[in-house]
Amino acid sequence: MKVLLVGLGTVGEAIATISRGRPWLETMVLADYDLDRARLVQARVGDADAHPVERVDAGDRSEVVALIRKHAVDLVMNAVDPRFVMPLFDAAFEADVDYMDMAVSLSEPHPTDPYRVPGVKLGDRQFAKDAAWRDRGRLALVGMGMDPGLTEVFAAHAARHLFDEIDGLHVRDGGDLRIEGYPFATVFSIWTTIEECLNPPIIFERERGWYTTEPFSEPEHFVFPEGVGPVECVNVEHEEVTLLPRWLKPRRVDFKYALGSEFIDILKTLHRLGLDSTQKIDVQGVEVAPRDVVMALTPDPATVGEAMVGRAIVGTWVTGWKDGARREVYLYQMADGQETMRTTGLQVVGWQTGFNPVLAMELYAEKVWTGAGVLGAEAFDPDPYLALMDRYGIHHAMSELTPAS
């Protein structure tokens, strides 16, 4: 098939590199606002004929539509910041092709009660157009990265094979990964980090529905496997909470991230100073968004892979009942920063995120995952996906936990 890959940052580069030479891929157009960046990734991939480069403004729907038609692609693969989700999503629909992303449309806090009541939820703008995509027979597979994405595959697997009834789906993201030699650096886009960490976290409960709370609320020590041990995790806004209840039937869904107290303090300071704002201000005659300034001053995650030491663990902690007894499991994927750089040459979080849309594209190309409308990963059969992980030697595992421990 032919793919238009928009965005060649840390994860876009990983997608292009991992998918190189796959038999289902005829063409992958490498499109980015920075043409030099696109050419750099093209040179790394080493197959210019199958990977033409294009300059594109992801926020310009008409420009994206023209590019889709120029290359007659089958699928738009969105690998840019979530602020560009809707222009790309709408461009794919207008051009009558399928679509995939790794982060859904952005939320907007409730205008008067943001820490109790959701405003516009993550993905709401896309799901509002589900009927139109179904009527056209087109697929928009949303949130198909690591988390969201693989975390939802784990949840679907648990629902199908491991539980009779699910009480809770709790995504836990942590490990002992660190970036050495930098006073402050992030493992993925600082723009996205600020967005999801400082927005009101969202939680789902069956009897209550979706509700929000204060950022970094409800700290807990989750015991991560692989010898990492207990690490403090806090509530963070994330897509799984808005996606999983649409197809599965848990009593509760939440997402907690191991950020660390120093990292949280820095984010709180950025917020107090207004440096998390996306609204442009006048600085000596120049219009600039404060968050873009922070992004410009923060190391590019694509350049810090060699400094990443330790392990990144992402998984879904599932609680419920099986054969009349309580059961708890943690289904997870673990990646070692130095090992990933040695074996793939890719920054660990970029690789960990990027392999997932590549697997999903293979299932899509082989017509194993089919459908129409706006769908998340949990709407599909998880078994072929996990089988592909095994085929390609991608780590995934399960820890059986003592209930209520």
Secondary structure, DSSP 8 states (H G I E B T S, - for coil): -EEEEE--SHHHHHHHHHHTT-TT-SEEEEEES-HHHHHHHHHHHT-TTTS-EEE--TT-HHHHHHHHHHHT-SEEEE-S-GGGHHHHHHHHHHTT-EEE-SS----B--SS-TTTS-SB-TTHHHHTTHHHHHHHT-EEE-S-BTTTBHHHHHHHHIIIII-SEEEEEEEEEEES-EETT-SS--SS-HHHHHHHHHS--EEEETTTEEEE--TT-S-EEEEETTTTEEEEEEE---THHHHHHHHS--SEEEEEE---HHHHHHHHHHHHTTTT--S-EEETTEEE-HHHHHHHHS--GGG-GGGEESEEEEEEEEEEEETTEEEEEEEEEEEEHHHHHHHHSS-HHHHHHHHHHHHHHHHHHTTSS---EEE-GGGS-HHHHHHHHHHTT---EEEEE-TT-
